[in-house]
Amino acid sequence: MLTVLGFSMVTCFMYLIMTKRMTALIALMLIPIVFAVIGGFYNGLGGMMLDGIKTLAPTGVMLTFSILYFGIMIDAGLFDPLVRFILRLVKGDPLRVSVGTAVLTLLVSLDGDSSTTYMIAIAAFLPLYQKLGMSVLGLTCIVNIASGIMNISPWGGPTARAAAALHVDAMDIFLPMLPAMGLACLTLIFTAFLIGQRERKRLGVIDVTGFGENLALGNGNAEECEAARRPRMFWPNLILTTALLVCLVVGLMPLQVLFMVAFGIGLMLNYPRIEEQKERIGSHASNVLAVTCVIFAAGIFTGILQGTGMVDAMANSLLVVIPESFGPYLGVFTALVSLPFTFFMSNDAFYFGILPVLAQTAANYGFTTVEIARASVVGQPVHLLSPLVPSLYLLVALAKVDLGDHQRFTLKWAILACMALLVGALLTGAFPLYSTVTP
């Protein structure tokens, strides 16, 4: 019953938001409560929801101050030279813009943090997409998938979780997957080429002469944006942002603390007057509220999913239905099931709940633990489309696109990237297609 209830709840949620019958904010709060009541979980329902909210509270704090920090940097003009440089390269050609989006985002994604990637990439490219009249869904698609591919880095969440769950070294997972990641990156660039070619046919090459000198990158009209610029603070802002990213990568402090401190320093450097500080914070309040509300609403969803035992039941149902004949193919099977299961549940639930059981079963057929760990990260480009991933709401909020529209547009291309990872891993021997060992 819990298995059916869990899958029904997630399916109902996805249907309602993708058909625009309900906003993600409302659906995240109300749908799980309805299904919990249907399942008879009256007692302790409030505690489950509160536990979920507490779990996501640090993420909410991090996103709040990261949005404010990068918002301040955008207002001050830190990314203006980058946009001007991109303009000189692409020259108003939608095809070049699309491919350039893929290349830049892949480089930015090296830090392994999708939230940072989204903020930098959207800040750099959104004004250009809007100027050219290109579909912003193409931008969010490329950025989302690029982050999913590079999320496999050792300092990214999935690889670290797989390493911890199976007690293997993260580098042993990552290094053999590098060729597969390379093939996935090429696949993403090909995807960007197709999207850009379609936009070029629709729009043609557009004259953007003078656009780089009249940027309106930020909140408000062009006059307000220009008034907020601090060109003399470019180098201090660049040094501060570089230091922040270095600290994020090395893990000097928790992400939440780093962004809070960096925001405080950045605000004081660029806008020392209290009136200016209030004005800048107020200009980004809508973005912050839109994201943090959804994050805490997602806490209700995940809290009920975990507290009622639906996640465990969904995981166990997978193991029960695995036919014995699938045993020799458990490497490929693990890779394929990582797509839907990391979409329908959190990374923690998959890597700490399902993966150890899969690895133990696969060991009977001759698979090593690290081979199953490598297979488990194949689904990450699809995982970042999950409504349970907080950074997804940041992406759609920054780009001002509908969540359901973004998921519908991106899903097929994300699956293609996952298949490229799978093929690359099989061709280079990161894990075998077939095991000849019999239990």
C-alpha positions as a printed NumPy array, in Angstrom:
array([[  0.   ,   0.   ,   0.   ],
       [  2.782,   2.439,   0.891],
       [  4.486,   1.784,  -2.435],
       [  1.317,   2.541,  -4.395],
       [  0.626,   5.553,  -2.194],
       [  4.141,   6.937,  -2.664],
       [  4.25 ,   6.582,  -6.441],
       [  0.689,   7.888,  -6.729],
       [  1.561,  10.956,  -4.668],
       [  4.611,  11.814,  -6.785],
       [  2.721,  11.137, -10.035],
       [ -0.206,  13.298,  -8.932],
       [  2.159,  16.091,  -7.94 ],
       [  3.979,  15.985, -11.289],
       [  0.715,  15.886, -13.23 ],
       [ -0.728,  18.893, -11.423],
       [  2.315,  21.131, -11.874],
       [  3.111,  20.071, -15.449],
       [ -0.483,  20.672, -16.548],
       [ -0.471,  23.979, -14.62 ],
       [ -3.47 ,  23.02 , -12.537],
       [ -1.569,  23.93 ,  -9.389],
       [  1.577,  25.874,  -8.571],
       [  4.565,  23.968,  -7.217],
       [  4.345,  25.9  ,  -3.929],
       [  0.764,  24.861,  -3.216],
       [  1.167,  21.32 ,  -4.565],
       [  4.221,  20.646,  -2.388],
       [  2.252,  21.533,   0.723],
       [ -1.219,  20.122,   0.063],
       [ -0.73 ,  16.987,  -2.079],
       [  1.39 ,  15.052,   0.466],
       [ -1.036,  15.949,   3.269],
       [ -3.954,  14.558,   1.247],
       [ -2.137,  11.296,   0.511],
       [ -0.926,  10.973,   4.102],
       [ -4.527,  11.28 ,   5.315],
       [ -5.646,   8.729,   2.713],
       [ -2.997,   6.378,   4.08 ],
       [ -4.274,   6.819,   7.614],
       [ -1.286,   8.763,   8.945],
       [ -3.222,  11.163,  11.144],
       [ -1.039,  10.917,  14.222],
       [  2.361,  12.557,  14.028],
       [  1.66 ,  14.242,  10.705],
       [  2.713,  17.633,  12.048],
       [  5.957,  16.188,  13.393],
       [  6.784,  14.633,  10.046],
       [  6.283,  17.935,   8.274],
       [  8.33 ,  19.843,  10.841],
       [ 11.18 ,  17.32 ,  10.543],
       [ 11.215,  17.809,   6.787],
       [ 11.228,  21.592,   7.152],
       [ 14.116,  21.382,   9.64 ],
       [ 16.056,  19.188,   7.241],
       [ 15.739,  21.7  ,   4.395],
       [ 16.183,  24.793,   6.575],
       [ 19.972,  24.981,   5.978],
       [ 19.341,  24.782,   2.231],
       [ 16.809,  27.588,   2.504],
       [ 19.318,  29.762,   4.359],
       [ 22.022,  29.034,   1.796],
       [ 19.779,  29.874,  -1.167],
       [ 18.514,  33.042,   0.536],
       [ 21.954,  34.51 ,   1.008],
       [ 23.395,  33.15 ,  -2.235],
       [ 20.601,  34.874,  -4.189],
       [ 21.237,  38.081,  -2.274],
       [ 25.013,  37.855,  -2.78 ],
       [ 24.941,  37.237,  -6.502],
       [ 22.117,  39.759,  -6.848],
       [ 24.365,  42.397,  -5.279],
       [ 27.23 ,  41.411,  -7.587],
       [ 24.943,  41.668, -10.627],
       [ 23.691,  45.073,  -9.482],
       [ 27.26 ,  46.284,  -8.984],
       [ 28.203,  45.171, -12.512],
       [ 30.582,  42.301, -11.802],
       [ 29.26 ,  40.227, -14.72 ],
       [ 29.012,  43.074, -17.256],
       [ 32.479,  42.42 , -18.783],
       [ 31.627,  38.738, -19.155],
       [ 28.405,  39.529, -20.998],
       [ 30.211,  42.022, -23.27 ],
       [ 32.867,  39.406, -24.028],
       [ 30.182,  36.849, -24.878],
       [ 28.475,  39.389, -27.127],
       [ 31.676,  39.95 , -29.063],
       [ 32.023,  36.198, -29.592],
       [ 28.446,  35.312, -30.571],
       [ 27.645,  38.473, -32.601],
       [ 23.902,  38.035, -32.321],
       [ 23.884,  34.474, -33.705],
       [ 21.443,  32.277, -31.714],
       [ 23.415,  29.164, -32.664],
       [ 26.635,  30.576, -31.175],
       [ 24.742,  31.798, -28.135],
       [ 23.322,  28.338, -27.473],
       [ 26.643,  26.519, -27.882],
       [ 28.413,  29.217, -25.859],
       [ 25.881,  28.685, -23.062],
       [ 26.796,  24.996, -22.926],
       [ 30.552,  25.577, -22.899],
       [ 30.497,  28.344, -20.289],
       [ 28.096,  26.474, -18.001],
       [ 30.205,  23.312, -18.13 ],
       [ 33.215,  25.366, -17.011],
       [ 31.284,  27.167, -14.275],
       [ 29.867,  23.826, -13.075],
       [ 33.329,  22.596, -12.112],
       [ 32.682,  23.805,  -8.562],
       [ 30.049,  21.058,  -8.233],
       [ 27.412,  23.383,  -6.787],
       [ 24.336,  23.689,  -8.997],
       [ 22.985,  26.769,  -7.205],
       [ 26.149,  28.775,  -7.901],
       [ 26.199,  27.524, -11.485],
       [ 22.618,  28.621, -12.101],
       [ 23.151,  32.086, -10.688],
       [ 26.295,  32.794, -12.706],
       [ 25.018,  31.278, -15.971],
       [ 21.602,  32.933, -15.817],
       [ 23.156,  36.28 , -14.888],
       [ 25.5  ,  36.046, -17.868],
       [ 23.095,  34.797, -20.531],
       [ 19.518,  35.787, -19.658],
       [ 19.839,  39.416, -20.897],
       [ 21.272,  38.14 , -24.171],
       [ 18.514,  35.554, -24.676],
       [ 15.919,  38.236, -23.972],
       [ 17.596,  40.719, -26.328],
       [ 17.693,  38.201, -29.181],
       [ 14.178,  36.92 , -28.478],
       [ 15.454,  33.374, -27.916],
       [ 13.475,  30.879, -25.878],
       [ 14.582,  31.059, -22.256],
       [ 13.591,  27.387, -21.911],
       [ 16.557,  26.573, -24.14 ],
       [ 18.797,  28.42 , -21.686],
       [ 17.432,  26.65 , -18.6  ],
       [ 17.597,  23.285, -20.389],
       [ 21.27 ,  23.613, -21.277],
       [ 22.263,  25.019, -17.887],
       [ 20.321,  22.332, -15.995],
       [ 21.84 ,  19.422, -17.909],
       [ 25.381,  20.85 , -17.776],
       [ 25.135,  21.063, -14.013],
       [ 23.846,  17.48 , -13.851],
       [ 26.807,  16.158, -15.821],
       [ 29.437,  18.037, -13.835],
       [ 27.697,  17.155, -10.568],
       [ 29.479,  13.799, -10.829],
       [ 32.728,  15.483,  -9.727],
       [ 34.224,  14.102,  -6.471],
       [ 33.154,  17.192,  -4.526],
       [ 29.622,  16.975,  -5.921],
       [ 26.802,  15.471,  -3.89 ],
       [ 26.052,  12.168,  -5.709],
       [ 29.624,  10.866,  -5.906],
       [ 30.285,  11.771,  -2.289],
       [ 27.08 ,  10.008,  -1.203],
       [ 27.831,   6.906,  -3.25 ],
       [ 31.356,   6.779,  -1.819],
       [ 30.07 ,   7.151,   1.743],
       [ 27.25 ,   4.624,   1.325],
       [ 29.47 ,   1.924,  -0.194],
       [ 32.691,   2.799,   1.673],
       [ 34.797,   3.428,  -1.419],
       [ 37.021,   6.334,  -2.451],
       [ 35.277,   9.112,  -4.369],
       [ 38.205,   9.422,  -6.804],
       [ 37.901,   5.715,  -7.629],
       [ 34.336,   6.427,  -8.714],
       [ 35.134,   9.648, -10.548],
       [ 38.298,   9.019, -12.578],
       [ 37.014,   6.039, -14.643],
       [ 33.852,   8.052, -15.361],
       [ 35.796,  10.953, -16.931],
       [ 35.575,   9.602, -20.529],
       [ 31.832,   9.056, -20.062],
       [ 31.476,  12.607, -18.763],
       [ 33.395,  13.822, -21.813],
       [ 30.957,  12.023, -24.118],
       [ 28.027,  13.489, -22.174],
       [ 29.531,  16.981, -22.515],
       [ 29.826,  16.495, -26.284],
       [ 26.215,  15.3  , -26.322],
       [ 25.159,  18.443, -24.468],
       [ 27.026,  20.633, -26.969],
       [ 25.246,  18.748, -29.769],
       [ 21.944,  19.373, -27.968],
       [ 22.805,  23.072, -27.699],
       [ 23.652,  23.056, -31.415],
       [ 20.233,  21.631, -32.293],
       [ 18.42 ,  24.105, -30.03 ],
       [ 20.481,  27.003, -31.388],
       [ 19.982,  25.948, -35.   ],
       [ 16.226,  25.909, -34.472],
       [ 16.389,  29.385, -32.933],
       [ 18.569,  30.661, -35.775],
       [ 16.001,  29.464, -38.316],
       [ 13.25 ,  31.161, -36.331],
       [ 15.028,  34.452, -35.6  ],
       [ 17.998,  34.763, -37.931],
       [ 21.2  ,  36.553, -36.907],
       [ 20.323,  39.731, -35.023],
       [ 22.272,  42.972, -34.821],
       [ 23.228,  43.584, -31.195],
       [ 25.528,  46.528, -31.832],
       [ 25.572,  48.768, -28.785],
       [ 23.76 ,  46.3  , -26.575],
       [ 26.909,  45.556, -24.596],
       [ 27.312,  49.234, -23.785],
       [ 23.729,  49.579, -22.576],
       [ 23.281,  46.598, -20.331],
       [ 20.257,  46.364, -18.082],
       [ 21.543,  43.367, -16.167],
       [ 19.721,  43.288, -12.863],
       [ 16.384,  44.151, -11.28 ],
       [ 14.473,  47.221, -12.386],
       [ 14.634,  49.398, -15.485],
       [ 17.804,  50.513, -17.253],
       [ 18.073,  53.736, -15.233],
       [ 17.784,  51.915, -11.902],
       [ 20.308,  49.311, -12.993],
       [ 22.766,  51.98 , -14.091],
       [ 22.381,  53.831, -10.797],
       [ 23.248,  50.647,  -8.907],
       [ 26.431,  50.021, -10.922],
       [ 29.754,  50.258,  -9.07 ],
       [ 32.404,  49.993, -11.833],
       [ 35.209,  51.085,  -9.499],
       [ 34.464,  48.089,  -7.296],
       [ 34.978,  45.523, -10.066],
       [ 38.312,  44.186,  -8.816],
       [ 37.334,  44.047,  -5.129],
       [ 34.113,  42.259,  -6.139],
       [ 36.013,  39.832,  -8.365],
       [ 38.502,  39.058,  -5.594],
       [ 35.684,  38.57 ,  -3.08 ],
       [ 33.73 ,  36.274,  -5.423],
       [ 36.837,  34.256,  -6.327],
       [ 37.673,  33.846,  -2.646],
       [ 34.098,  32.741,  -1.975],
       [ 34.195,  30.111,  -4.73 ],
       [ 37.57 ,  28.811,  -3.526],
       [ 36.226,  28.522,   0.018],
       [ 33.155,  26.703,  -1.306],
       [ 35.278,  24.167,  -3.168],
       [ 37.708,  23.473,  -0.301],
       [ 34.891,  23.43 ,   2.255],
       [ 36.449,  25.992,   4.572],
       [ 33.098,  26.648,   6.256],
       [ 29.494,  25.526,   5.749],
       [ 27.937,  26.961,   2.571],
       [ 25.344,  28.889,   4.547],
       [ 27.955,  30.699,   6.629],
       [ 30.16 ,  31.478,   3.637],
       [ 27.321,  33.084,   1.698],
       [ 26.111,  35.039,   4.73 ],
       [ 29.585,  36.46 ,   5.407],
       [ 30.27 ,  37.165,   1.719],
       [ 26.907,  38.916,   1.354],
       [ 27.625,  41.128,   4.356],
       [ 31.06 ,  42.087,   3.037],
       [ 29.825,  42.627,  -0.525],
       [ 26.92 ,  44.791,   0.585],
       [ 29.148,  46.992,   2.744],
       [ 31.795,  47.356,   0.031],
       [ 29.395,  48.394,  -2.723],
       [ 26.613,  50.139,  -0.819],
       [ 27.939,  51.567,   2.466],
       [ 24.88 ,  53.757,   3.114],
       [ 22.016,  52.095,   5.007],
       [ 19.419,  53.498,   2.589],
       [ 21.247,  51.921,  -0.355],
       [ 21.495,  48.617,   1.467],
       [ 17.768,  48.539,   2.164],
       [ 17.028,  49.405,  -1.448],
       [ 19.266,  46.625,  -2.821],
       [ 17.879,  43.994,  -0.449],
       [ 14.332,  45.077,  -1.259],
       [ 14.974,  44.802,  -4.996],
       [ 15.801,  41.112,  -4.584],
       [ 13.125,  40.307,  -2.015],
       [ 10.727,  38.825,  -4.577],
       [ 13.337,  36.367,  -5.884],
       [ 14.327,  35.346,  -2.369],
       [ 10.723,  34.875,  -1.251],
       [  9.8  ,  32.853,  -4.339],
       [ 12.63 ,  30.39 ,  -3.765],
       [ 12.636,  30.063,   0.022],
       [  8.855,  29.559,   0.207],
       [  9.115,  26.638,  -2.195],
       [ 12.093,  25.182,  -0.292],
       [ 10.181,  25.093,   2.988],
       [  7.107,  23.758,   1.192],
       [  9.311,  20.981,  -0.192],
       [ 10.168,  20.199,   3.426],
       [  6.552,  19.161,   3.97 ],
       [  6.682,  16.924,   0.891],
       [  9.941,  15.188,   1.834],
       [  9.014,  15.004,   5.52 ],
       [  5.795,  13.118,   4.79 ],
       [  7.477,  10.962,   2.152],
       [ 10.118,   9.921,   4.676],
       [  8.035,   9.909,   7.854],
       [  5.263,   7.694,   6.519],
       [  7.772,   5.162,   5.193],
       [  6.742,   5.705,   1.568],
       [ 10.368,   6.172,   0.475],
       [ 11.455,   2.878,   2.04 ],
       [  8.484,   1.061,   0.526],
       [  9.244,   2.492,  -2.93 ],
       [ 12.875,   1.388,  -2.583],
       [ 11.992,  -2.119,  -1.427],
       [  9.465,  -2.548,  -4.219],
       [ 12.256,  -2.037,  -6.727],
       [ 14.336,  -4.813,  -5.234],
       [ 11.398,  -7.211,  -5.092],
       [ 10.569,  -6.869,  -8.788],
       [ 14.119,  -7.45 , -10.056],
       [ 13.977, -10.75 , -12.013],
       [ 16.76 , -13.222, -11.335],
       [ 17.698, -13.072, -15.023],
       [ 18.669,  -9.405, -14.527],
       [ 21.504, -10.431, -12.195],
       [ 24.296, -10.46 , -14.825],
       [ 23.127,  -7.021, -16.027],
       [ 22.94 ,  -5.324, -12.629],
       [ 25.495,  -2.69 , -13.631],
       [ 23.334,  -1.44 , -16.497],
       [ 20.202,  -1.999, -14.428],
       [ 21.575,   0.2  , -11.623],
       [ 22.402,   2.931, -14.134],
       [ 18.945,   2.821, -15.706],
       [ 16.965,   2.778, -12.457],
       [ 19.021,   5.726, -11.181],
       [ 17.084,   7.906, -13.64 ],
       [ 13.543,   7.438, -12.275],
       [ 14.51 ,   6.762,  -8.681],
       [ 16.721,   9.806,  -8.194],
       [ 13.91 ,  11.778,  -9.837],
       [ 11.177,  10.448,  -7.553],
       [ 13.229,  10.522,  -4.366],
       [ 16.132,  12.426,  -2.882],
       [ 19.76 ,  11.504,  -3.476],
       [ 20.018,  10.519,   0.186],
       [ 17.144,   8.032,  -0.121],
       [ 18.605,   6.441,  -3.251],
       [ 22.272,   6.314,  -2.278],
       [ 21.845,   5.354,   1.353],
       [ 18.672,   3.287,   0.991],
       [ 18.674,   1.491,  -2.357],
       [ 22.291,   1.506,  -3.534],
       [ 23.803,  -0.623,  -0.722],
       [ 21.223,  -3.36 ,  -1.36 ],
       [ 21.858,  -3.233,  -5.114],
       [ 25.612,  -3.41 ,  -4.517],
       [ 25.267,  -6.378,  -2.182],
       [ 23.073,  -8.215,  -4.694],
       [ 25.411,  -7.354,  -7.584],
       [ 28.404,  -8.711,  -5.65 ],
       [ 26.891, -12.183,  -6.01 ],
       [ 27.253, -11.813,  -9.778],
       [ 30.852, -10.643,  -9.701],
       [ 30.355,  -6.875,  -9.756],
       [ 32.675,  -4.859,  -7.536],
       [ 31.236,  -2.268,  -5.184],
       [ 32.945,   0.601,  -6.989],
       [ 31.503,  -0.506, -10.357],
       [ 27.974,  -0.279,  -8.963],
       [ 28.858,   3.104,  -7.43 ],
       [ 29.886,   4.384, -10.876],
       [ 26.684,   3.076, -12.433],
       [ 24.611,   4.829,  -9.778],
       [ 25.67 ,   8.353, -10.844],
       [ 24.503,   7.957, -14.457],
       [ 21.044,   9.408, -13.72 ],
       [ 22.213,  12.783, -12.38 ],
       [ 21.182,  14.924, -15.409],
       [ 17.606,  13.683, -14.866],
       [ 17.873,  13.949, -11.073],
       [ 18.378,  17.721, -11.222],
       [ 14.932,  17.986, -12.866],
       [ 13.321,  16.463,  -9.789],
       [ 10.864,  18.627,  -7.825],
       [ 12.705,  17.426,  -4.713],
       [ 15.899,  19.284,  -5.738],
       [ 15.892,  22.762,  -4.149],
       [ 18.209,  24.349,  -6.712],
       [ 15.676,  23.623,  -9.493],
       [ 13.359,  26.247,  -8.011],
       [ 16.226,  28.722,  -7.948],
       [ 16.855,  28.119, -11.658],
       [ 13.254,  28.652, -12.766],
       [ 12.869,  31.659, -10.458],
       [ 15.979,  33.399, -11.816],
       [ 15.018,  32.686, -15.428],
       [ 11.329,  33.48 , -14.779],
       [ 10.034,  30.323, -16.482],
       [  7.32 ,  27.895, -15.42 ],
       [  8.566,  24.75 , -13.676],
       [  6.298,  22.426, -15.645],
       [  7.307,  24.016, -18.965],
       [ 10.967,  23.618, -18.073],
       [ 10.581,  19.951, -17.12 ],
       [  8.629,  19.108, -20.281],
       [ 11.18 ,  20.853, -22.505],
       [ 14.293,  19.486, -20.791],
       [ 13.431,  15.894, -19.871],
       [ 14.129,  14.278, -23.261],
       [ 17.485,  16.045, -23.573],
       [ 18.407,  15.1  , -19.997],
       [ 17.653,  11.441, -20.759],
       [ 19.877,  11.72 , -23.857],
       [ 22.739,  13.002, -21.675],
       [ 22.21 ,  10.077, -19.275],
       [ 22.362,   7.62 , -22.174],
       [ 25.637,   9.222, -23.286],
       [ 27.03 ,   8.702, -19.78 ],
       [ 25.868,   5.077, -19.853],
       [ 27.337,   4.342, -23.277],
       [ 30.599,   6.09 , -22.419],
       [ 30.92 ,   4.143, -19.174],
       [ 30.29 ,   0.813, -20.912],
       [ 32.705,   1.539, -23.773],
       [ 35.528,   2.53 , -21.429],
       [ 34.926,  -0.244, -18.899],
       [ 33.846,   1.895, -15.94 ],
       [ 31.416,  -0.957, -15.303],
       [ 30.687,  -4.018, -17.463],
       [ 27.64 ,  -4.636, -19.611],
       [ 27.421,  -8.265, -18.555],
       [ 28.891, -10.443, -15.835],
       [ 29.637, -14.122, -16.443],
       [ 29.846, -14.921, -12.744],
       [ 26.947, -16.966, -11.394],
       [ 26.001, -16.913,  -7.713]])
